[in-house]
Amino acid sequence: MMKINLDSLAEKYRDELLTNIIPFWENKSIDRDHGGFLTCLDREGNVYDTDKFIWLQARQVWMFAFLYNNLEKREKWLEIAGRGAHFLEKYGRDEKGNWYFSLTREGKPLTAAYNIFSDCFAAMAFAQLSKATGEKNFSSIAENTFRNILRRAGNPKGIYNKNISGTRSLKGFSLPMILCNLTLEMEHLADTEFVGEMITRCKDDVMEVFYDEASGLIRENVNDDGSFSDTFDGRLINPGHGIEAMWFIMDIAEKTGDNALAREAAKRTIDILKYGWDEKDGGIFYFLDIKNSPLQQLEWDQKLWWVHVEALVSLVKGYKHTGNQECLRWFTKVHDYTWSHFPDPEYGEWFGYLNRRGEVLLPLKGGKWKGCFHIPRGLYHVWKTLDKINLK
Amino acid sequence: MMKINLDSLAEKYRDELLTNIIPFWENKSIDRDHGGFLTCLDREGNVYDTDKFIWLQARQVWMFAFLYNNLEKREKWLEIAGRGAHFLEKYGRDEKGNWYFSLTREGKPLTAAYNIFSDCFAAMAFAQLSKATGEKNFSSIAENTFRNILRRAGNPKGIYNKNISGTRSLKGFSLPMILCNLTLEMEHLADTEFVGEMITRCKDDVMEVFYDEASGLIRENVNDDGSFSDTFDGRLINPGHGIEAMWFIMDIAEKTGDNALAREAAKRTIDILKYGWDEKDGGIFYFLDIKNSPLQQLEWDQKLWWVHVEALVSLVKGYKHTGNQECLRWFTKVHDYTWSHFPDPEYGEWFGYLNRRGEVLLPLKGGKWKGCFHIPRGLYHVWKTLDKINLK
């Protein structure tokens, strides 16, 4: 297992990105009639639903702009990102500038702006695209959206929040976690002092507030004062979230030259992974309960593509930062599971949803939540990180 | 298979009701400190969460009042129903008289009144209890709640409705379906003409509006004009819902002496069951897509207790009404699956959530959605219907 050839592995990730994943979305998802992307694609890549989800529209814009900025100045990639951005700009926001959750194929609003992650992914998309084009219009959309997110952060669901105030006030991990990443994505548009403050705040949330020292795990929800809430939400562990957040933290550590922070994030990646790994059937569970009580999530034991891809990124980055062999051992283990279960050798791209035993649960390549994002982003990061390791 | 002994089968359902299920809830779920019921019970019946969900509080009140009214005048049953009702009366409603979704153990409101089914189950509970006690207070709560439901029926989620109006207006099957049953539950409190009108309206919704003649299936959501919506929601089939609705319709048919209606409902029960049955692993799927497209429900292939219990009721009632051997064959098939998979021989009561292969997915006996309702109600109906068949 330790004889892994990191050179040929880097190639494997690059080839998968450039000859399987990206061509799939280039060929199958572009909506030439109405703009934007069709992301509900069945196993063969045929469109089975035409609704457009802001998360996925924005993430695909980000992905192609990112490839253009970081990999190669292919005009096609910029054109694809631009098509998505124009659709988003035209139809994606309500009168207050908040991003809807979903639109019809033509761009009519379907679901209101109850979900602040639509705004997060939109900000990411326009920030990345503004880097590619320098267009002032794109950077203002990113900036305004980012300001809106920070303004709404105290009550992200706004009027759609069904919790009665004053009874049980929990705060969720998702937003602080994503702000770690989004702050770095916005860096070129914000002033240094502000970025510094944001980074300190997000790092503290992710590494302290939601961290449970006793178990070494990250909680999805905690009481307002940071204490444990012995409730369905308070007991919830989402290993994929915790693991993904650790590479966001490693990126912050790299930026700020904080080696201790990188080492701590690598350690926590492994702690969460040990807890979240399914010893019986392999793979990483979707949800767990910290007290091992029955969960409300019926999908708790399923194996999801993004969880495994994010784990690969955190482990390879953890290995780069620390040289720790345990990171490499776990990387190999997750790599073996991922590559033997998710890719579809027949029709390309990867399956997204497997049952506990690793059998395909839904044969889709794209849907309401799976699009052109985690897999290509993850393949890119693993490839590039392996390259850096190999250069050492 | 056809040699089934219906006499001993009636006894089996009765014994399970009276010596397993009801004692379990009598012994494990009563909250002697704060009133109401603790419904989050693990495999052994220990409380693992103390939140109180209005659906489950009300359903348990209904269940014990129903047993008192229909089976035996046990003071203990009336006392249990009364305890739950007093908790609900004291803490369950907001200032507009709408029922919250959940409360803390002490009765503080947690989740706002976004869910009209809380109101439906509360109306059922207080109507059934008013029958037992004759208390005016209980009947007014039932009547006011029922009026509120009808007033809110056009937009059940109220301000929590996230759909942008005017883009895609779907109507859902759940409310008309439940109103079929609730109208009969409210009958003793309403005037005959009103009940007659309600029955006509609900019957038309269930048997015509949501019915897809081509497939013989019932849709979960249709366009406002009743046409098919080729969307995630429009394509959704919930076999358990459709099948359960068919015994509500048979009860209406019995009440109105409409034999043709009962026969049609029995036929449709079998049509839905044929479609919903898992030929590979047995049991009835939770969700399906009418075009066989990938679903958004990750739990689609799971086998749930209530789906199977409701199918048993519809099939045995269908057999009683029609004498159709196909009803009996399907009853036997669902009976065999149900009894060999759901009951827990070790700690009593039944498991609720199985994976596709019929293995226990969550070892709970009660939770956020499973309480003291479908199993005892179903066992009662199957037992009593078998008794009637055996008397013929």
HADDOCK unambig.tbl for C-alpha pairs under 7 A between the chains (distance, minus, plus):
assign (segid A and resid 48 and name CA) (segid B and resid 293 and name CA) 6.48 0.50 0.50
assign (segid A and resid 49 and name CA) (segid B and resid 231 and name CA) 6.42 0.50 0.50
assign (segid A and resid 108 and name CA) (segid B and resid 167 and name CA) 6.61 0.50 0.50
assign (segid A and resid 109 and name CA) (segid B and resid 164 and name CA) 6.33 0.50 0.50
assign (segid A and resid 109 and name CA) (segid B and resid 167 and name CA) 6.74 0.50 0.50
assign (segid A and resid 110 and name CA) (segid B and resid 163 and name CA) 5.76 0.50 0.50
assign (segid A and resid 110 and name CA) (segid B and resid 164 and name CA) 5.25 0.50 0.50
assign (segid A and resid 110 and name CA) (segid B and resid 167 and name CA) 6.07 0.50 0.50
assign (segid A and resid 110 and name CA) (segid B and resid 168 and name CA) 6.89 0.50 0.50
assign (segid A and resid 111 and name CA) (segid B and resid 162 and name CA) 5.52 0.50 0.50
assign (segid A and resid 111 and name CA) (segid B and resid 163 and name CA) 4.66 0.50 0.50
assign (segid A and resid 111 and name CA) (segid B and resid 164 and name CA) 5.62 0.50 0.50
assign (segid A and resid 112 and name CA) (segid B and resid 162 and name CA) 5.18 0.50 0.50
assign (segid A and resid 112 and name CA) (segid B and resid 163 and name CA) 6.06 0.50 0.50
assign (segid A and resid 112 and name CA) (segid B and resid 164 and name CA) 5.96 0.50 0.50
assign (segid A and resid 160 and name CA) (segid B and resid 160 and name CA) 5.44 0.50 0.50
assign (segid A and resid 162 and name CA) (segid B and resid 111 and name CA) 5.53 0.50 0.50
assign (segid A and resid 162 and name CA) (segid B and resid 112 and name CA) 5.18 0.50 0.50
assign (segid A and resid 163 and name CA) (segid B and resid 110 and name CA) 5.77 0.50 0.50
assign (segid A and resid 163 and name CA) (segid B and resid 111 and name CA) 4.67 0.50 0.50
assign (segid A and resid 163 and name CA) (segid B and resid 112 and name CA) 6.06 0.50 0.50
assign (segid A and resid 164 and name CA) (segid B and resid 109 and name CA) 6.35 0.50 0.50
assign (segid A and resid 164 and name CA) (segid B and resid 110 and name CA) 5.26 0.50 0.50
assign (segid A and resid 164 and name CA) (segid B and resid 111 and name CA) 5.63 0.50 0.50
assign (segid A and resid 164 and name CA) (segid B and resid 112 and name CA) 5.95 0.50 0.50
assign (segid A and resid 167 and name CA) (segid B and resid 108 and name CA) 6.62 0.50 0.50
assign (segid A and resid 167 and name CA) (segid B and resid 109 and name CA) 6.75 0.50 0.50
assign (segid A and resid 167 and name CA) (segid B and resid 110 and name CA) 6.07 0.50 0.50
assign (segid A and resid 168 and name CA) (segid B and resid 110 and name CA) 6.88 0.50 0.50
assign (segid A and resid 231 and name CA) (segid B and resid 49 and name CA) 6.42 0.50 0.50
assign (segid A and resid 293 and name CA) (segid B and resid 48 and name CA) 6.48 0.50 0.50
assign (segid A and resid 294 and name CA) (segid B and resid 362 and name CA) 5.87 0.50 0.50
assign (segid A and resid 294 and name CA) (segid B and resid 363 and name CA) 6.71 0.50 0.50
assign (segid A and resid 294 and name CA) (segid B and resid 364 and name CA) 6.11 0.50 0.50
assign (segid A and resid 298 and name CA) (segid B and resid 299 and name CA) 6.12 0.50 0.50
assign (segid A and resid 299 and name CA) (segid B and resid 298 and name CA) 6.13 0.50 0.50
assign (segid A and resid 299 and name CA) (segid B and resid 299 and name CA) 5.99 0.50 0.50
assign (segid A and resid 362 and name CA) (segid B and resid 294 and name CA) 5.86 0.50 0.50
assign (segid A and resid 363 and name CA) (segid B and resid 294 and name CA) 6.70 0.50 0.50
assign (segid A and resid 364 and name CA) (segid B and resid 294 and name CA) 6.10 0.50 0.50
